[in-house]
Amino acid sequence: MRHSLSIPSDRGFCLGAESIEGTTYARRVASKGERVEVAGREVAISNPSKVYFPESGITKLELVRYYLAVAEGALGGAGGRPNVLVRYADGIHGDFFYQKRAPASRPTWIEVVALHFPSGRVAEEVVPRDAAALVWMANLGCLELHPHPVRAEDLDHPDELRIDLDPMPGIEWSQIRDVARVVQESLADFGLVGWPKTSGSRGIHVNVRIHRRWSFTEVRRAALALAREVERRAPGLASSKWWKEERHGVFLDYNQNAKDRTVASAYSVRPKPDARVSAPVTWDELFECAPEDFTLRTMPARFAAVGDRHAGIDQSPCSLEALLELSARHEAAGLGDAPWPPHYAKQAGEPPRVQPSRRKGGPKPSGRRVPTKPLIEIGRAAKREEALAGLERWKTRHPRAAIHLQPADILVDAMRGRSSTWTRVRVNLEHVPENLRPGQEPPDPDYDPYARSTRDAPRKSRRAPRGA
């Protein structure tokens, strides 16, 4: 596979010949105004000097050059799969949105495939096959690559089990790595080969290539069984509990394997000030590295030197039978399904989909809810920083309570809407003495995420919505 991008040397952007695992990649660059040639195709780059990462001064053109430098690895993770477009048109500090439907105005060579979602809607999503498609996506402001765990040729059978280690606030990188060790050992005991990578944020991802024999529901059940097994082996470090108020340490997000869920794939750039990337590593490297070691500016040299650490993932597809047998034993012992994400239809065998703090408390005749955790909602906002500013105002109003809060007591939820996210902040007061616990106040800020969709309902009924 050969890709070429040319940008004139007088601009200072020169990618020399690189030898990667015996293959020589010669990248000659030629610019035609706002169009670049990539593997024989011309791709328009609008506003190439637009800054996407203000702290680092990284521009759109630098993003394009990055994805060309790691194209083979990036396509190994996201290529041939339908991808959700996560667009940061105004950079990492601006608004961003999820776009499931491929833009109507697109080159004829951009491949799409029709996906059917749990909501009943259908959308044509982009399927990148070559470096030109990556450049085209980068021009749209797609910093991240968000592929589904299926191939475009078979949309009903995932070929990837995704293990997402999501740390709670205050958890250090060393503890996340400790949980990753338990994941590695557990996978080996069940005959599975794990391929680790940094998430590019605070967590760790481990992918397992699997045979295309199982449904999304079965793959998710396997992921849930593994999460519970890791929690059993490391009860003080890991958690399989869905509700944030019940979690501790590192949460193994089994629901990332539900249909319609995507995660940032290998070599994906993340919206962090230092432009970190999701870096494929060996297990030995994982236990020695730090997330900040891998950025948009450092990864090309690493890729040129060592190649793609996940290059062999397709050579070792695995069976889920052992994990599904464990899931069956869990169910026989009374440990059935666990909660699904809130926008999914109620599933057979799923427990009540309600937060533990809001469940009905025992046989009280009044049926009044008795919270198991003293939670209060602080605020809702369209942007995370606005919600966190409301939290700081709350702390200023209640300093005697705030001093008792632990990092895990502050629950910051990114609530995913149809095409964008909004943020909710709650506080768990269990570590605050009862006589110092403030009561529930009006949310600050008090953003209504449904106001616009309600107002626009008549208009949306006349045409397909933007997001599925």
Secondary structure, DSSP 8 states (H G I E B T S, - for coil): ----BB--GGGT-----EEETTEEE----BEETTEEEETTEEEE-SSTT-EEETTTTEEHHHHHHHHHHTHHHHHHHHTTS-EEEEE-TT-TTS--EEE-S--SS--TT-EEEEEE-TTS-EEEEEE--SHHHHHHHHHTTB-S-EE-SSBTTBSSS-SEEEEEEEE-TT--HHHHHHHHHHHHHHHHHTT---EEEE-SSSSEEEEEEB-TTS-HHHHHHHHHHHHHHHHHHSTTTEE--SSGGG--SEEE-GGGGSTT-----TT-B-SSTT-BB--B--HHHHTT--GGG-BTTTHHHHHHHH--TTTTGGG--B--HHHHHHHHHHHHTT-------TTS---TT----S-GGGSB-TT-TT--B--SS-EEEEEEESSHHHHHHHHHHHHHH-HHHHTT--GGGEEEEEEE-SSSEEEEEEEE-TTS-GGG-------SSB--TTHHHHHTHHHHTTS--S--
